[in-house]
C-alpha cells in the first residue's frame, strides 16, 4: 500500500473555467472593436468632408470623441489583463464571473455615451451616424441578457431624446422633429425585438450546452460506484487545496482509509455485496463530513478526504466520528469478518506541519494508515516524525 504521485497535468477543463473564458472573450471582443471604432469614425468624417465640401463636426469635438474610446480602451485592457491570466484556472467563486459581466455592461454604457456625443456634435437627429445606434442595440442584445439589452435600448432612446432637446431646442416640438424621433424609436424597438429574439434563442442554446458540459464534467470527475470524486479529480483537488493553503497561509488535513480485511469480506459475501458495502460507506462519509470537505474514492476499498482549514486535531476527531459510525453500521455479511463487523483504519497528515507539497502530505498520510493497520486496525493514526522507525521495528 503506497501513495501514488499526482499527475503533472491534472488540470482538467471545467465548466466554470470555460464560462469565465467565454465572458472574458466577450470583454476582449469589445476592446478590439473599440480600437477600430475611432478609426472608422475618423475615416467617415474625413470622407464626408472631402465629398460634401463641408464638415459635420469641429476639430476639437472630433479629437474628444476619438481620444475618449482610446483612453478607455487602455483602462479596460488593464482591468482585463489580470482576469486573462487566471482564465485557465477555476474561479474561487462567482465574483470573477460577475465582475466580467459588470465590465461588459460598463463598456456598453461607455460606448453609448460616446456615440451620443458624436451624434450631438454632428447634427443631432440629422447626424448620419445615428445608424450606429441600431448597430449598438443589436450588439448589446448578443452580449448581455434579454432584460439587460432592454434597459440598454431604453437608455439609447432616452439619450436620443436628450440629444434632440439639446441640439434642436424649441424647434424639437415641431411636428416634423417629433415625428422623426418617433420614427427612430420605432426602429430601435424593432431592432431590439428582432435581434433580441435571435439572441434569446442563442443564449438558450448556450445554457443547454453548458448544462451538457456540466453533466459531462460531473461524470468525468465522479466515481461510478460511490458517487464520490474519483482518483484523478482527487489529485486535482489536492493540488488546488495546497496552492490555496500556501497562498493564504492556511492549513488543511488529509485522511486516507481503507476497509479492514476487505478481501476476506468479498471472498465470503461476493463482490456485489462488497460493492454495496462500499456504497454504504460513501453514504456514511457524506453524513459525517462537512459540505466543504472533499470526499473521493482512491481505488479499490481506499478512500480519501481533504478537510480545508482543519488542523490534525480536528481531522483526528472527524476521522474517529467516521470510524465509529462505520463500526456501528450493521452491514449485511459483517459477521464473516474477524471482528464480526465492518471496520476501517485511517491515516492522517496535515499541511504544513507534515509536508509542504501534495506528494509529501499524501505519502505521510499513507504511512500513518500503514501504521494504523499494522498496529491492530480499526483505529485512526496521525503521522509523526518517528513513524518510520516504529514501522521498521514492527517489521
Beta strands, then each sheet from edge to edge (+ up, - down):
strand 1: 252-259
strand 2: 294-299
strand 3: 302-308
strand 4: 344-351
strand 5: 380-382
sheet 1: 2+ 3- 1+ 4- 5-
end
